[in-house]
Amino acid sequence: MPRLLLLTTLLILTATLSQAQVISHDSLIGAWVCKKTVMAEGFSLTPAELKILNEKIVALLVGSAMQFKKNGSFEWKFPPNAPAIANDFKELNGKEWIIDTVNDVIHIGKPSENLLMFRIEQEAGTTYFIIDDFPVKLQMEKQSP
C-alpha cells in the first residue's frame, strides 16, 4: 500500500511539473514576433464577433513585435497597416516588464497599474502569449536575443 501511494504521488508530481512553465528573465529578452493567432479555449463568439476578430484584432496582432529589453523596458511595435487601435497600445512602450514567478505571468508596467498581463505557454515547440479574457492566443516566434 505505501508503494502505491508513493507511486501515485510521483506520477501526479511529474505530470504537474511537466506542464508547469518556467519563465526566465534571460529567455524572454529579445524581440518576439506574432506569426498568427489561434482561438483561445473557453470562448464562444457569434459570427459578427468572429468577423470583427478576424478583420481588426488579427490585423492588429499578426506581424506585431514585442521587444523585451535587457534594461527591463518593453516596446510593442505594430505593422504599418495595423488598425488605428494600435495607437492605444503606445502607452505600454517604455514601461518596465516584470516576471511574476508566483503566478507565472509577465506584467507590462507595475502589477498595480494593471496595464497588460499575459502567460506564456509552449505546446509542441510553439510558444504562445496568452492574455487573460482575450479570445485569441498569440503564436510568437523569438527573432533575436
C-alpha positions in Angstrom: 0.0 0.0 0.0 2.7 2.6 0.8 4.4 1.8 -2.6 1.1 2.5 -4.4 0.7 5.8 -2.6 4.3 6.8 -3.3 3.9 5.8 -7.0 0.7 7.8 -7.3 2.2 10.8 -5.7 5.2 10.7 -8.0 3.0 10.4 -11.1 0.9 13.4 -10.1 4.0 15.4 -9.3 5.7 14.5 -12.6 2.6 15.4 -14.6 2.2 18.7 -12.8 5.9 19.7 -13.2 5.9 18.7 -16.9 3.0 21.1 -17.6 4.5 24.0 -15.5 6.1 26.8 -17.4 9.4 28.2 -16.2 9.7 31.8 -17.3 13.2 33.1 -17.0 14.3 36.7 -17.5 17.1 35.8 -19.9 15.0 33.6 -22.1 12.4 36.4 -22.6 14.9 39.1 -23.5 14.7 39.9 -27.3 12.2 40.5 -30.0 9.1 38.3 -30.3 7.0 38.5 -33.4 3.4 37.3 -33.6 3.2 34.9 -36.5 -0.5 34.1 -36.2 -3.4 33.9 -33.8 -5.3 30.9 -32.5 -8.7 30.8 -30.8 -8.2 30.5 -27.1 -10.2 27.9 -25.1 -13.4 28.8 -23.4 -14.6 31.4 -25.8 -17.7 31.2 -28.0 -18.1 34.0 -30.4 -21.1 35.0 -32.5 -20.5 35.2 -36.3 -20.4 39.0 -36.0 -17.8 38.9 -33.2 -15.8 36.4 -35.2 -15.8 38.7 -38.2 -14.6 41.7 -36.2 -12.0 39.5 -34.6 -10.7 38.4 -38.0 -10.7 41.9 -39.5 -9.4 44.0 -36.7 -7.7 42.0 -34.0 -5.8 39.6 -36.2 -4.8 42.6 -38.5 -3.5 44.3 -35.3 -1.6 41.4 -33.9 -0.1 39.4 -36.7 3.2 40.9 -37.6 3.5 42.9 -34.4 6.7 42.6 -32.4 7.2 42.7 -28.6 10.6 43.7 -27.5 11.7 42.8 -24.0 14.9 44.8 -23.5 17.8 43.8 -21.2 17.3 47.1 -19.2 13.8 45.9 -18.3 11.8 48.2 -20.6 9.1 46.9 -23.1 8.2 48.0 -26.5 5.4 46.8 -28.8 5.6 47.7 -32.5 2.8 47.1 -35.0 2.8 46.7 -38.8 2.3 49.9 -40.8 -1.1 48.6 -42.0 -2.3 47.9 -38.4 -5.8 49.4 -37.5 -5.8 52.7 -35.6 -6.4 50.8 -32.4 -2.7 50.1 -32.3 -2.2 53.7 -31.1 -4.0 52.7 -27.9 -1.0 50.4 -27.1 1.6 53.2 -27.3 1.3 53.8 -23.5 2.9 50.4 -23.0 6.1 51.4 -24.7 8.9 52.3 -22.3 7.1 50.6 -19.4 9.0 48.0 -17.4 8.4 44.3 -17.7 8.2 42.1 -14.7 8.1 38.4 -14.3 5.8 37.2 -11.6 7.1 33.8 -10.8 4.5 33.2 -8.1 1.6 33.5 -10.6 3.7 32.5 -13.7 2.8 35.7 -15.6 4.5 38.6 -17.3 3.4 42.1 -16.3 3.9 45.1 -18.5 4.1 48.0 -16.1 3.9 47.6 -12.4 1.3 45.0 -11.3 -0.7 47.7 -9.5 -1.1 49.6 -12.8 -2.8 46.5 -14.4 -1.8 47.6 -17.9 -1.1 44.2 -19.5 -0.5 40.8 -18.2 0.0 37.5 -20.0 1.1 33.9 -19.6 3.5 32.1 -21.8 2.7 28.5 -22.9 4.6 26.1 -25.0 2.9 23.4 -27.0 4.8 21.1 -29.3 7.7 23.6 -29.6 5.4 26.5 -30.3 5.3 29.5 -28.0 2.1 31.3 -27.2 1.5 34.5 -25.3 -1.9 34.3 -23.7 -3.7 37.4 -22.5 -6.5 36.6 -19.9 -10.0 37.3 -21.0 -8.9 37.7 -24.6 -10.3 35.3 -27.3 -7.0 34.5 -29.1 -3.6 33.2 -28.2 -0.7 34.9 -29.9 1.7 32.4 -31.6 5.1 34.0 -31.1 8.5 33.4 -32.5 11.7 34.8 -31.0 13.6 36.8 -33.5 16.7 38.0 -31.6 18.2 37.9 -28.2 
